[in-house]
Amino acid sequence: MANVAENIVKTLHANGIDRVYGIPGDSLNGFTDALRKDGTIRWVHVRHEESAAFAAAADAATTGELAVVAGSCGPGNLHLINGLYDANRSRVPVLAIAAHIPTTEIGTGYFQETHPQELFRECSVYVEYVADPKQMPRLMEIAMRAAIEERGVAVLVIPGDVALADIADDRAVVIERARPVVVPSGPELEKAATLLNAAKNVTILAGAGVEGAHDEVIALADKLGAPIVHALRGKEFIEYDNPFDVGMTGLLGFASGYRAMEAADALLVLGSDFPYEQFYPDGAKTIQVDIRGAQLGKRHPLDLGLVGDVRATAEALLPRIAHKDDRGHLDDAIAHYRKTRKKLDELAVPAKGKRPIHPQYLARLLDEYATDDAIFTADVGSPTVWAARYLSMTENRRLIGSFTHGSMANALMHGIGAQVAHPDRQVVALAGDGGLAMMLGELLTLTQNKLPVKTIVVNNSSLNFVELEMKAAGFVTYGTGLDNPSFAAIAEAMGIFARRVERSEDLPEAVREVLAHDGPALLDVVTERQELSMPPAIEAAQVKGFALYAIRTVMSGRGDELLDLAKANWRQLF
């Protein structure tokens, strides 16, 4: 008779799962032994459970399919939490097997005892404790369906003794994803069309919900004469082959996206959860389309909220929209975008003399030399800024990051999952020095699993984006400096091909060499610490903050820091 763990593996196999991320542990022995006996599902061994969860998140994000991660009891599965938060907030389907202490010891303060079903509740769409083998395989099926249909994390908490118990019903159900098409009602569509047709200047804000709706959104923009601004998570789905694209807005965006929204008298928000209220236009009629009704009006007051798939809703709206002959708003937005883009590109040049490398130049070279179907991952902070501004998307490129949860160290961990899921594609992890150092051991995961991830280190010897936030708020930077080793030397010691570059003239060849290497490779790039990533609109509070920062920095005896800041950013300011 099969046991519970063997039935779990049987069900995973029946559903096409061929890999599980994790680290073994005694409470997981039943599960890992069942994987060994089955022989069709790969155990992807990582060096930290957090990495396993982030890898599963990237796997699910890039494939659209269920990914699976496992952690042993107590500290083992607690390490999953950060990556599971990221997966759940990114709305990707992940199943987590969280092993538990022996059933008879629960509640006694036993070794490694926690209460996983409570701990995982906030970072999941479903979490349940399997107390009796008779609950299985039913709870397994419920968990998988919840993860797939709700696009989130489902957690099964299973004591080791329950996993080894005989199962009465050894069925293996295949969970087929339902694919409903949700469209607003006729009267709602008419109301939306009335608002849009009456507006003179319409702007579209496109988020991650425009995935699969590229052509329909373009057609809608053409009829409305509307520039398309994208949120960060919408970049990979709408930026490419888009004559109406005017860039990104928000803290990481640039001036043209901000201006196109500010000049609108009607804003059409498509599949976006863009959170920064200060970047929405005041006084504009706002229409939002989202498949999740609870998201409507969550970020900005609405004149109309529509529940629907972006693609289907755009198709239903198109016949109701009158073609706008006045293209003044669109032409102005595109012209402004071209000027803004030119200014940004002028910053992506080699540094003069012996100055550290401009990170914009590094990002531009990565964009030029990476393959047309590369999967980019970017650490939170300044690497995400440069990725958002300088990596151009194609129909087949992807850009993955911790864009909603905002966790450090995600680039390498996401890169692991992306490479496992797509062994024949180029995966480029744009990592910050602080982020890479935090999860440095995961470079060993690359060598052990023979994953040819290209890790590009933005080495500015600081928690760079934190420093920028401090300066903007008027604080003297403190506690943000990093005394870094040569990451290239460390990578080489781990069996990874590596290069370190400190001067701009050496960078193009090094980027080409690292990207072309057959196997894992790392490029350690010493970049300008004082480089500013200017927001699209500088508010009075930020000007005041920088002034306070300057005064306080001089008064604290660190005036040389201001000179370095001026030298690094003179070309941006004048």
C-alpha positions in Angstrom: 0.0 0.0 0.0 1.2 3.5 -0.8 1.9 6.0 1.9 0.8 9.7 1.9 4.2 11.0 0.7 4.1 8.5 -2.2 0.6 9.6 -3.2 1.8 13.3 -3.1 4.6 12.5 -5.5 2.2 10.4 -7.7 -0.2 13.4 -7.9 2.6 15.8 -8.7 3.8 13.5 -11.5 0.3 13.1 -12.9 0.1 16.9 -13.1 3.3 17.3 -15.1 5.5 18.5 -12.2 9.1 17.4 -12.9 11.0 19.4 -10.3 10.8 20.4 -6.6 13.0 23.0 -5.0 14.2 22.6 -1.4 16.7 21.2 1.2 16.2 17.8 2.7 15.5 17.3 6.4 14.4 14.4 8.7 10.8 15.5 8.8 10.8 15.5 5.0 12.3 12.0 4.7 9.1 10.4 3.6 8.6 13.0 0.8 12.2 13.0 -0.5 12.3 9.1 -0.3 9.1 9.0 -2.4 10.8 11.3 -4.9 13.8 9.0 -5.0 11.6 6.0 -5.6 9.5 7.7 -8.3 12.6 8.9 -10.2 10.8 11.2 -12.6 10.8 14.4 -10.5 14.0 16.3 -10.1 15.1 17.5 -6.6 16.6 21.0 -7.1 18.9 21.3 -4.1 19.6 24.9 -3.0 21.7 26.2 -0.1 18.9 28.1 1.7 15.2 27.5 1.7 14.5 31.1 1.0 16.2 30.6 -2.3 14.0 27.6 -3.0 10.8 29.6 -2.6 12.1 32.5 -4.7 13.2 30.0 -7.4 9.8 28.4 -7.4 8.2 31.9 -7.7 10.3 32.7 -10.8 9.6 29.2 -12.2 5.9 29.8 -11.9 6.1 33.4 -13.2 8.0 32.4 -16.4 6.1 29.2 -17.2 2.6 30.1 -15.9 2.4 26.6 -14.4 2.4 25.4 -10.8 5.8 25.2 -9.1 6.6 23.2 -6.0 8.8 23.8 -3.0 9.4 21.9 0.2 10.9 22.7 3.6 11.5 20.6 6.7 9.9 21.3 10.1 10.4 24.5 12.1 13.4 26.6 10.9 13.4 24.8 7.5 10.0 25.8 6.3 10.2 29.2 8.2 13.0 30.1 5.7 10.4 29.7 2.9 8.3 32.6 4.2 10.0 35.5 2.4 10.0 33.8 -1.0 6.4 32.7 -0.5 5.4 36.2 0.3 7.0 37.3 -3.0 5.2 34.6 -4.9 1.8 35.3 -3.4 2.1 39.0 -3.9 3.3 38.5 -7.5 0.2 36.2 -8.0 2.0 33.1 -9.3 1.0 29.5 -8.5 3.2 27.8 -6.0 2.6 24.7 -3.8 4.6 24.5 -0.6 5.1 21.3 1.3 5.8 22.3 4.9 6.9 19.3 7.0 5.9 19.4 10.7 7.1 17.7 13.9 5.6 14.4 15.0 1.9 14.5 15.6 2.1 13.3 19.2 4.6 16.1 20.1 2.6 19.0 18.8 1.8 21.4 21.6 4.6 20.2 23.9 7.3 22.8 23.0 9.1 20.0 21.1 12.4 20.5 19.3 11.9 22.8 16.3 8.2 23.2 17.1 6.3 26.1 15.4 2.7 26.5 14.2 3.2 26.6 10.4 -0.5 26.9 9.6 -0.6 30.2 11.4 2.8 31.5 10.2 2.0 30.9 6.6 -1.6 32.2 6.7 -0.7 35.8 5.5 1.5 34.7 2.6 -0.9 32.2 1.1 -4.3 31.8 -0.5 -4.7 28.4 1.2 -3.0 26.8 4.1 -4.1 23.7 6.0 -2.7 21.2 8.5 -2.9 17.5 7.6 -3.6 15.8 11.0 -4.8 12.5 9.6 -3.9 10.5 6.5 -7.6 10.2 5.7 -7.6 13.9 4.8 -5.4 13.0 1.8 -5.4 13.2 -1.1 -8.4 15.5 -0.8 -6.4 18.3 0.8 -3.7 17.9 -1.8 -6.2 18.4 -4.6 -7.8 21.4 -2.8 -4.4 23.0 -2.3 -3.3 22.6 -5.9 -6.5 23.9 -7.2 -6.4 26.9 -4.9 -2.8 27.8 -6.0 -3.7 27.4 -9.7 -7.1 29.1 -9.8 -6.3 31.9 -7.3 -2.8 32.4 -8.7 -1.1 32.3 -5.3 0.6 30.2 -2.7 -1.0 27.1 -1.2 0.7 25.4 1.8 0.2 21.9 3.1 1.5 21.4 6.6 2.3 17.6 7.0 3.9 16.0 10.1 6.6 13.5 9.1 4.7 10.6 10.7 1.5 11.4 8.7 3.6 11.5 5.4 4.8 8.0 6.2 1.3 6.6 7.0 -0.6 4.4 4.6 -3.1 6.1 2.4 -6.5 4.6 1.9 -7.3 6.3 -1.4 -4.3 6.3 -3.7 -5.9 8.3 -6.5 -4.0 11.0 -8.4 -6.3 13.7 -9.8 -5.2 16.0 -12.6 -6.1 19.6 -11.9 -7.0 21.4 -15.2 -6.9 25.1 -15.0 -10.2 26.7 -15.7 -10.0 29.4 -18.4 -13.1 31.6 -18.1 -13.5 34.8 -20.1 -14.8 37.6 -18.0 -16.3 40.6 -19.7 -18.1 43.6 -18.1 -21.8 43.9 -18.9 -23.1 45.8 -21.9 -24.3 48.8 -19.9 -20.9 49.0 -18.1 -19.1 49.0 -21.4 -21.3 51.7 -22.8 -20.6 53.9 -19.8 -16.9 53.4 -20.2 -17.1 54.2 -23.9 -19.2 57.4 -23.1 -16.5 58.6 -20.7 -13.6 57.8 -23.0 -15.3 59.3 -26.1 -16.1 62.5 -24.3 -12.5 63.0 -23.1 -10.0 65.1 -25.1 -6.8 63.6 -23.7 -6.9 59.9 -22.8 -3.8 58.1 -21.3 -3.6 54.4 -20.7 -1.8 53.0 -17.6 -0.9 49.4 -18.3 0.1 46.9 -15.6 0.9 43.2 -15.4 -2.8 42.4 -16.2 -2.1 43.3 -19.9 -0.2 40.0 -20.3 -1.6 38.3 -23.3 -3.5 41.5 -24.4 -0.7 43.3 -26.2 -2.3 43.7 -29.6 -5.8 44.6 -28.2 -4.4 47.3 -25.9 -2.4 48.7 -28.9 -5.6 48.8 -31.0 -7.4 50.5 -28.2 -4.7 53.1 -27.8 -4.8 53.8 -31.6 -8.5 54.5 -31.5 -8.3 56.7 -28.4 -5.2 58.5 -29.6 -3.8 57.6 -26.2 -0.2 57.3 -25.1 0.5 54.1 -23.1 2.3 54.5 -19.8 3.4 51.3 -18.2 3.9 50.3 -14.6 7.0 48.3 -13.8 5.3 44.9 -13.9 3.6 45.8 -17.1 6.9 46.6 -18.9 7.6 43.1 -20.2 4.1 42.7 -21.7 3.4 46.1 -23.4 6.7 48.0 -24.0 7.8 46.0 -27.1 6.5 46.8 -30.7 4.5 49.7 -29.2 4.3 52.9 -31.1 2.3 54.5 -28.3 4.7 53.7 -25.5 5.9 56.7 -23.5 7.8 55.0 -20.8 7.2 54.3 -17.1 5.9 56.5 -14.3 6.4 56.1 -10.5 9.5 56.4 -8.3 11.6 54.4 -10.8 10.1 55.9 -13.9 11.0 59.0 -15.9 9.5 62.3 -16.9 7.6 61.4 -20.1 5.4 58.8 -18.4 4.6 61.2 -15.5 3.8 64.0 -18.0 1.5 61.8 -20.1 -0.6 61.0 -17.0 -0.6 64.5 -15.7 -1.9 65.9 -19.0 -4.8 63.4 -19.2 -8.4 64.3 -18.6 -9.2 60.6 -18.7 -7.1 57.8 -17.4 -7.7 54.2 -18.4 -6.0 51.8 -16.0 -5.7 48.3 -17.4 -4.7 45.5 -15.1 -2.5 47.6 -12.9 -2.1 47.7 -9.1 0.2 50.7 -9.3 0.4 51.8 -5.7 1.8 55.4 -5.6 -1.2 57.7 -5.3 0.9 60.8 -5.8 1.5 59.8 -9.5 -2.1 59.6 -10.5 -3.5 62.8 -12.2 -5.9 65.0 -10.2 -9.2 65.9 -11.8 -9.0 63.2 -14.6 -11.9 60.8 -15.1 -10.5 57.4 -14.1 -11.7 54.0 -15.4 -10.1 50.9 -14.1 -10.3 47.3 -15.5 -9.2 44.4 -13.3 -10.1 40.8 -13.1 -10.2 41.1 -9.3 -13.1 43.3 -8.3 -11.6 44.0 -4.8 -8.7 45.8 -6.5 -11.0 48.5 -8.1 -10.5 51.9 -6.6 -7.9 50.6 -4.1 -5.2 53.0 -5.2 -7.1 56.0 -6.6 -10.7 57.2 -6.7 -12.7 55.9 -9.7 -15.4 57.2 -11.9 -15.9 53.6 -13.2 -14.6 50.2 -12.2 -14.9 47.2 -14.5 -14.4 43.6 -13.6 -13.0 41.8 -16.6 -10.0 40.3 -18.4 -8.0 43.1 -20.1 -7.9 41.3 -23.5 -11.6 40.5 -23.6 -12.6 43.9 -22.2 -10.5 45.8 -24.7 -12.0 43.7 -27.6 -15.5 44.5 -26.3 -14.7 48.2 -25.9 -13.2 48.7 -29.4 -16.4 48.8 -31.4 -17.8 51.3 -29.0 -14.9 53.8 -29.2 -15.0 56.6 -31.7 -11.7 57.1 -33.5 -10.1 60.3 -32.2 -8.8 62.5 -35.1 -7.2 65.0 -32.7 -3.8 63.4 -32.0 -2.4 66.4 -30.2 -2.1 64.7 -26.8 -0.5 61.6 -28.2 1.9 63.5 -30.4 3.0 65.7 -27.5 3.5 62.7 -25.2 5.5 60.8 -27.8 7.7 63.9 -28.6 8.3 64.4 -24.9 9.2 60.7 -24.6 11.7 60.9 -27.4 13.4 63.8 -25.6 13.4 62.1 -22.3 14.7 58.9 -23.8 17.5 60.8 -25.5 18.5 62.3 -22.2 18.5 59.0 -20.5 20.6 57.4 -23.2 23.1 60.3 -22.9 23.7 59.1 -19.3 24.5 55.5 -20.5 28.0 56.3 -21.6 31.6 55.4 -20.5 32.8 57.3 -17.4 35.6 59.8 -18.0 39.1 59.2 -16.8 39.4 56.8 -13.9 35.9 57.4 -12.4 33.9 54.3 -11.5 31.6 53.0 -14.2 28.2 54.5 -14.7 25.6 51.8 -13.9 23.5 53.1 -16.9 26.3 52.2 -19.2 26.4 48.7 -17.8 22.6 48.3 -18.2 22.8 49.6 -21.8 25.5 47.1 -22.7 23.5 44.2 -21.2 20.5 45.2 -23.2 22.6 45.3 -26.4 24.4 42.0 -25.9 21.8 39.8 -24.3 19.7 37.5 -26.5 16.3 38.5 -27.8 14.7 35.9 -25.5 16.8 36.5 -22.4 15.2 36.3 -19.0 16.4 39.2 -16.8 16.0 39.2 -13.0 16.8 42.4 -11.0 17.5 43.0 -7.4 15.3 45.5 -5.6 16.9 48.9 -5.4 19.2 50.5 -7.9 19.5 47.4 -10.2 15.7 47.6 -10.7 16.0 51.3 -11.6 18.6 50.6 -14.3 16.7 47.5 -15.5 13.4 49.5 -15.8 15.1 52.4 -17.7 17.6 50.6 -19.9 16.6 47.0 -20.6 14.3 47.0 -23.6 11.7 44.2 -23.9 11.0 42.1 -26.9 8.1 39.7 -27.4 10.1 36.9 -25.9 12.2 38.7 -23.2 11.1 38.6 -19.6 11.9 40.8 -16.6 11.3 39.2 -13.2 11.8 40.9 -9.8 10.4 41.3 -6.3 8.5 44.3 -7.6 5.6 44.1 -5.2 7.1 42.5 -2.1 10.4 44.4 -2.5 12.8 41.9 -1.0 16.6 42.2 -1.2 18.7 39.4 -2.8 16.0 38.2 -5.2 17.9 38.4 -8.5 20.1 35.4 -8.1 17.4 33.3 -6.4 14.9 34.2 -9.1 17.6 33.4 -11.7 17.9 29.9 -10.3 14.2 29.1 -10.9 14.2 30.8 -14.3 17.1 28.8 -15.5 15.8 25.5 -14.2 12.5 26.2 -15.9 14.2 27.3 -19.2 17.5 25.5 -19.5 18.1 26.6 -23.1 17.5 30.3 -22.6 19.9 33.0 -21.4 19.2 34.1 -17.8 20.8 37.3 -16.6 20.6 38.2 -12.9 21.4 41.9 -12.3 22.4 41.8 -8.6 23.3 44.5 -6.1 26.4 44.0 -4.1 24.3 44.0 -0.9 21.8 41.6 -2.3 24.4 39.1 -3.6 26.3 39.2 -0.3 23.1 38.4 1.6 22.6 35.1 -0.3 26.2 34.5 -1.6 26.0 30.8 -0.9 23.5 30.4 -3.8 26.3 30.7 -6.2 27.1 27.1 -5.1 23.5 26.2 -6.2 24.5 27.2 -9.7 27.6 25.0 -9.8 25.9 22.0 -8.1 23.0 22.1 -10.5 25.1 23.2 -13.5 22.9 26.2 -14.1 24.5 28.7 -16.6 23.0 31.8 -14.9 25.0 35.0 -15.7 25.3 37.0 -12.5 26.0 40.7 -13.0 27.1 42.5 -9.8 26.4 46.3 -9.5 29.2 46.8 -7.1 29.0 50.3 -5.6 30.1 49.4 -2.0 26.8 50.5 -0.6 23.2 49.9 0.0 22.7 52.4 -2.8 19.0 53.0 -3.0 18.8 53.2 0.7 21.4 56.0 0.6 19.3 57.8 -2.1 16.2 57.6 0.1 18.2 59.0 3.1 19.5 61.9 1.0 16.0 62.7 -0.3 14.6 62.7 3.2 17.4 65.0 4.5 19.4 62.4 6.5 23.1 62.0 6.5 23.9 58.5 5.1 24.7 56.1 7.9 25.2 52.4 8.1 24.9 51.9 4.3 28.6 51.4 3.4 29.8 47.9 2.4 33.4 46.7 2.5 33.2 44.3 -0.3 35.7 41.6 -1.4 36.3 40.8 -5.0 33.1 39.0 -5.9 34.9 37.7 -9.0 37.5 36.0 -6.8 34.8 34.4 -4.6 33.0 33.1 -7.7 36.2 31.6 -9.1 36.8 29.8 -5.8 33.3 28.3 -6.3 34.1 27.1 -9.7 32.4 29.9 -11.6 33.9 31.7 -14.6 34.3 35.4 -13.4 35.6 38.8 -14.5 36.0 42.0 -12.5 35.9 45.3 -14.3 36.8 48.7 -12.8 37.2 50.9 -15.9 34.6 51.7 -18.6 37.0 50.8 -21.5 37.2 47.2 -20.3 33.4 46.7 -19.9 32.1 45.9 -23.4 34.5 43.0 -23.9 33.8 41.6 -20.4 30.0 41.8 -20.8 30.3 39.9 -24.1 32.6 37.3 -22.6 30.5 36.6 -19.6 27.2 36.4 -21.5 28.8 34.1 -24.1 30.3 31.7 -21.5 29.1 28.1 -21.6 28.1 27.7 -17.9 27.6 29.9 -14.9 29.5 33.2 -15.0 29.8 36.3 -12.9 30.8 39.8 -13.8 31.8 42.1 -10.9 31.4 45.7 -12.0 32.7 48.5 -9.9 30.1 51.3 -10.4 29.7 54.9 -9.3 28.4 55.0 -5.7 27.1 58.6 -6.0 25.1 58.1 -9.2 21.6 59.6 -8.7 18.5 58.0 -10.2 16.3 61.1 -10.6 12.6 60.6 -10.1 10.2 61.8 -12.8 9.0 64.7 -10.7 11.0 66.3 -7.9 8.7 67.6 -5.1 9.5 70.5 -2.8 9.9 68.1 0.1 12.7 66.2 -1.8 14.5 69.5 -2.6 14.3 70.4 1.0 15.5 67.0 2.0 18.5 67.2 -0.3 19.3 70.7 1.1 19.1 69.4 4.6 21.3 66.4 3.7 23.9 68.7 2.2 24.0 71.0 5.3 24.1 68.1 7.7 26.8 66.3 5.7 29.0 69.3 5.8 28.4 69.9 9.5 29.3 66.3 10.2 32.6 66.7 8.5 31.8 64.8 5.4 31.8 67.6 2.8 34.0 65.5 0.5 31.0 63.3 -0.1 29.1 66.3 -1.6 32.0 66.9 -4.0 31.9 63.3 -5.1 28.1 63.6 -5.6 28.5 66.7 -7.7 31.2 65.1 -9.9 29.2 62.0 -10.5 26.0 63.8 -11.4 27.1 67.0 -13.0 25.9 65.8 -16.4 22.4 65.1 -15.0 22.0 68.5 -13.4 23.3 70.8 -16.1 
